[in-house]
Amino acid sequence: MYYSAGNYESFARPRPSDRAADTHVWFVGAGLASLSSALFMIRDGGVPGSHITILEKLKLPGGALDGIK
């Protein structure tokens, strides 16, 4: 990676790991951090969506953003 005059081209299309297809990821809690992390694992990490599991004890995902008081 290189950095020049604020140009971060190396971050635009990261290469997935060679082991991405064999990786299984588990997130505990379906809050904003877990949901966004799962997205980045799929988009940038190349992990298949079928290999990502998100565990949540409540009926509605979103954590603090679920809209329930």
N, C-alpha and C positions, 0 to 999 in steps of 0.2 A: 504494500500500500504506500501511496505517497500523498503528500499534502502540499499544495502550492496555491498561494493567494486565496485561500478559502475554498478551493475547488476540491470537493470530496467525491470525485468520480468513482473511487474505489468502493464506496459504500452503496452506489446505485444498484448494482447487481452482484451481490455476494455469491460466490460459488458454494453450492451445497457440499457437505462432507461426503466422502465416499461411503461412509457408514450410515448415511441418513435413512436409506430404505430399510435398514435393519434396526433402527432405533425405535424404542417404545417410550413414550413420555406420559407421566401421570402428574396431574395438578390436583392439589387438595384445596377445595374451595373454588366456586365459580364467580369470583369477584372480577373487577375490571383488570387487575394485574394478570390473573390466570387466563382470562379470555383473550387479552391482547398478546400475552406470551404464546398462547396456542396459535394465534394468527401468524406471529412472526416465525414460529417453528415451521409452519407449513410454507409460508411465503419465502422466507430467507434461508431457512435451514434445510428445506427440501424433504422434511419428514412427512410421510403420507398422513392425511387426516384420519384415516382408519387406525393409525398407530398412536393416536392421542386420546387419553382418557381424562375427563375432568370429573372429580368427585365433589358433590355438593349435598349437604344435609337438608337444605331447604328446598321447597318446591320450585322456587323461582331463581334463576341465575342473576347475577349482576352485583351482588354484595351490597354496598352502600348506595348503589344506583338503582336498586329494585323498585323504588317509589313507595315502599311500605314503611309506615312509621311504627 
